[in-house]
Amino acid sequence: MKQVIIENPILNLPFEEPERHFKFAEEGITNEIIEERRISSYFIPIAKPKKKGKQLSFDTEWTNDRMEDSGK
């Protein structure tokens, strides 16, 4: 992914409705300015799983001293 450096990232005034935004592409943010308000949307980055071996064992000995009777 190409690194984009934006010298002045503030495009809109703080107490007015936003009128411009930086364009996002598949590779990330660009330095191209779009002259309209950005559509509201969400994107959640999901980390790639780390390559690990299988878990060898599951130690549950510590749970007995932390368990309490609920009284039921």
Distance bins in CASP14 RR format, pairs under 12 A and 6 or more apart:
PFRMAT RR
TARGET T0000
AUTHOR 0000-0000-0000
RMODE 2
METHOD distances of the structure
MODEL  1
1 25 0 0 0 0 1 0 0 0 0 0 0
1 26 0 0 0 0 1 0 0 0 0 0 0
1 27 1 0 1 0 0 0 0 0 0 0 0
1 28 1 0 0 1 0 0 0 0 0 0 0
1 29 0 0 0 0 0 1 0 0 0 0 0
1 30 0 0 0 0 0 1 0 0 0 0 0
2 25 0 0 0 0 1 0 0 0 0 0 0
2 26 0 0 0 0 0 1 0 0 0 0 0
2 27 1 0 0 1 0 0 0 0 0 0 0
2 28 0 0 0 0 1 0 0 0 0 0 0
2 29 0 0 0 0 0 1 0 0 0 0 0
2 30 0 0 0 0 1 0 0 0 0 0 0
2 31 0 0 0 0 0 1 0 0 0 0 0
3 27 0 0 0 0 0 1 0 0 0 0 0
3 28 0 0 0 0 0 1 0 0 0 0 0
3 29 0 0 0 0 0 1 0 0 0 0 0
3 30 0 0 0 0 0 1 0 0 0 0 0
3 31 0 0 0 0 0 1 0 0 0 0 0
4 22 0 0 0 0 1 0 0 0 0 0 0
4 23 0 0 0 0 0 1 0 0 0 0 0
4 24 0 0 0 0 0 1 0 0 0 0 0
4 25 0 0 0 0 1 0 0 0 0 0 0
4 27 0 0 0 0 1 0 0 0 0 0 0
4 28 1 0 0 1 0 0 0 0 0 0 0
4 29 1 0 1 0 0 0 0 0 0 0 0
4 30 1 0 0 1 0 0 0 0 0 0 0
4 31 1 0 1 0 0 0 0 0 0 0 0
4 32 0 0 0 0 1 0 0 0 0 0 0
5 22 0 0 0 0 0 1 0 0 0 0 0
5 29 0 0 0 0 0 1 0 0 0 0 0
5 30 0 0 0 0 0 1 0 0 0 0 0
5 31 0 0 0 0 1 0 0 0 0 0 0
6 21 0 0 0 0 0 1 0 0 0 0 0
6 22 1 0 0 1 0 0 0 0 0 0 0
6 23 0 0 0 0 0 1 0 0 0 0 0
6 28 0 0 0 0 0 1 0 0 0 0 0
6 29 1 0 0 1 0 0 0 0 0 0 0
6 30 0 0 0 0 1 0 0 0 0 0 0
6 31 1 0 1 0 0 0 0 0 0 0 0
6 32 0 0 0 0 0 1 0 0 0 0 0
6 33 0 0 0 0 1 0 0 0 0 0 0
7 22 0 0 0 0 0 1 0 0 0 0 0
7 31 0 0 0 0 1 0 0 0 0 0 0
8 20 0 0 0 0 0 1 0 0 0 0 0
8 22 0 0 0 0 0 1 0 0 0 0 0
8 31 0 0 0 0 0 1 0 0 0 0 0
8 33 0 0 0 0 0 1 0 0 0 0 0
9 20 0 0 0 0 0 1 0 0 0 0 0
9 21 0 0 0 0 0 1 0 0 0 0 0
9 22 1 0 0 1 0 0 0 0 0 0 0
9 29 0 0 0 0 1 0 0 0 0 0 0
9 31 0 0 0 0 1 0 0 0 0 0 0
9 33 0 0 0 0 0 1 0 0 0 0 0
10 18 0 0 0 0 0 1 0 0 0 0 0
10 20 0 0 0 0 0 1 0 0 0 0 0
10 21 0 0 0 0 0 1 0 0 0 0 0
10 22 0 0 0 0 0 1 0 0 0 0 0
10 33 0 0 0 0 0 1 0 0 0 0 0
11 18 1 0 0 1 0 0 0 0 0 0 0
11 19 1 0 0 1 0 0 0 0 0 0 0
11 20 1 0 1 0 0 0 0 0 0 0 0
11 21 1 0 0 1 0 0 0 0 0 0 0
11 22 1 0 0 1 0 0 0 0 0 0 0
11 23 0 0 0 0 0 1 0 0 0 0 0
11 31 0 0 0 0 0 1 0 0 0 0 0
11 32 0 0 0 0 0 1 0 0 0 0 0
11 33 1 0 0 1 0 0 0 0 0 0 0
11 34 0 0 0 0 1 0 0 0 0 0 0
11 35 0 0 0 0 1 0 0 0 0 0 0
11 36 0 0 0 0 0 1 0 0 0 0 0
11 37 0 0 0 0 0 1 0 0 0 0 0
11 38 0 0 0 0 0 1 0 0 0 0 0
12 18 1 0 1 0 0 0 0 0 0 0 0
12 19 1 0 0 1 0 0 0 0 0 0 0
12 20 1 0 0 1 0 0 0 0 0 0 0
12 21 0 0 0 0 1 0 0 0 0 0 0
12 22 0 0 0 0 0 1 0 0 0 0 0
12 33 0 0 0 0 0 1 0 0 0 0 0
12 35 0 0 0 0 0 1 0 0 0 0 0
12 36 0 0 0 0 0 1 0 0 0 0 0
12 37 0 0 0 0 1 0 0 0 0 0 0
12 38 0 0 0 0 0 1 0 0 0 0 0
13 19 0 0 0 0 1 0 0 0 0 0 0
13 20 0 0 0 0 0 1 0 0 0 0 0
16 37 0 0 0 0 0 1 0 0 0 0 0
17 36 0 0 0 0 0 1 0 0 0 0 0
17 37 1 0 0 1 0 0 0 0 0 0 0
17 38 0 0 0 0 0 1 0 0 0 0 0
18 33 0 0 0 0 0 1 0 0 0 0 0
18 34 0 0 0 0 0 1 0 0 0 0 0
18 35 0 0 0 0 0 1 0 0 0 0 0
18 36 0 0 0 0 1 0 0 0 0 0 0
18 37 1 0 1 0 0 0 0 0 0 0 0
18 38 1 0 0 1 0 0 0 0 0 0 0
18 39 0 0 0 0 0 1 0 0 0 0 0
18 40 0 0 0 0 0 1 0 0 0 0 0
19 33 0 0 0 0 0 1 0 0 0 0 0
19 34 0 0 0 0 1 0 0 0 0 0 0
19 35 1 0 0 1 0 0 0 0 0 0 0
19 36 1 0 0 1 0 0 0 0 0 0 0
19 37 1 0 0 1 0 0 0 0 0 0 0
19 38 0 0 0 0 0 1 0 0 0 0 0
20 32 0 0 0 0 0 1 0 0 0 0 0
20 33 1 0 1 0 0 0 0 0 0 0 0
20 34 1 0 0 1 0 0 0 0 0 0 0
20 35 1 0 1 0 0 0 0 0 0 0 0
20 36 1 0 0 1 0 0 0 0 0 0 0
20 37 0 0 0 0 1 0 0 0 0 0 0
20 38 0 0 0 0 1 0 0 0 0 0 0
21 29 0 0 0 0 1 0 0 0 0 0 0
21 30 0 0 0 0 0 1 0 0 0 0 0
21 31 0 0 0 0 0 1 0 0 0 0 0
21 32 0 0 0 0 1 0 0 0 0 0 0
21 33 1 0 0 1 0 0 0 0 0 0 0
21 34 1 0 1 0 0 0 0 0 0 0 0
21 35 0 0 0 0 1 0 0 0 0 0 0
21 36 1 0 0 1 0 0 0 0 0 0 0
21 37 1 0 0 1 0 0 0 0 0 0 0
21 38 1 0 1 0 0 0 0 0 0 0 0
21 39 0 0 0 0 1 0 0 0 0 0 0
21 40 0 0 0 0 0 1 0 0 0 0 0
21 41 0 0 0 0 0 1 0 0 0 0 0
22 28 0 0 0 0 1 0 0 0 0 0 0
22 29 1 0 1 0 0 0 0 0 0 0 0
22 30 1 0 0 1 0 0 0 0 0 0 0
22 31 1 0 0 1 0 0 0 0 0 0 0
22 32 1 0 0 1 0 0 0 0 0 0 0
22 33 1 0 0 1 0 0 0 0 0 0 0
22 34 1 0 0 1 0 0 0 0 0 0 0
22 35 0 0 0 0 0 1 0 0 0 0 0
22 38 0 0 0 0 1 0 0 0 0 0 0
23 29 1 0 0 1 0 0 0 0 0 0 0
23 30 1 0 1 0 0 0 0 0 0 0 0
23 31 0 0 0 0 1 0 0 0 0 0 0
23 32 1 0 1 0 0 0 0 0 0 0 0
23 33 1 0 0 1 0 0 0 0 0 0 0
23 34 1 0 1 0 0 0 0 0 0 0 0
23 35 0 0 0 0 0 1 0 0 0 0 0
23 36 0 0 0 0 0 1 0 0 0 0 0
23 38 0 0 0 0 1 0 0 0 0 0 0
23 39 0 0 0 0 0 1 0 0 0 0 0
24 30 1 0 0 1 0 0 0 0 0 0 0
24 31 0 0 0 0 0 1 0 0 0 0 0
24 32 0 0 0 0 1 0 0 0 0 0 0
24 34 0 0 0 0 1 0 0 0 0 0 0
24 38 0 0 0 0 1 0 0 0 0 0 0
24 39 0 0 0 0 0 1 0 0 0 0 0
24 41 0 0 0 0 1 0 0 0 0 0 0
24 43 0 0 0 0 1 0 0 0 0 0 0
25 31 0 0 0 0 0 1 0 0 0 0 0
25 32 0 0 0 0 1 0 0 0 0 0 0
25 34 0 0 0 0 0 1 0 0 0 0 0
26 43 0 0 0 0 0 1 0 0 0 0 0
28 43 0 0 0 0 0 1 0 0 0 0 0
28 45 0 0 0 0 0 1 0 0 0 0 0
29 38 0 0 0 0 0 1 0 0 0 0 0
29 43 0 0 0 0 0 1 0 0 0 0 0
60 66 0 0 0 0 0 1 0 0 0 0 0
60 67 0 0 0 0 0 1 0 0 0 0 0
61 67 0 0 0 0 0 1 0 0 0 0 0
END
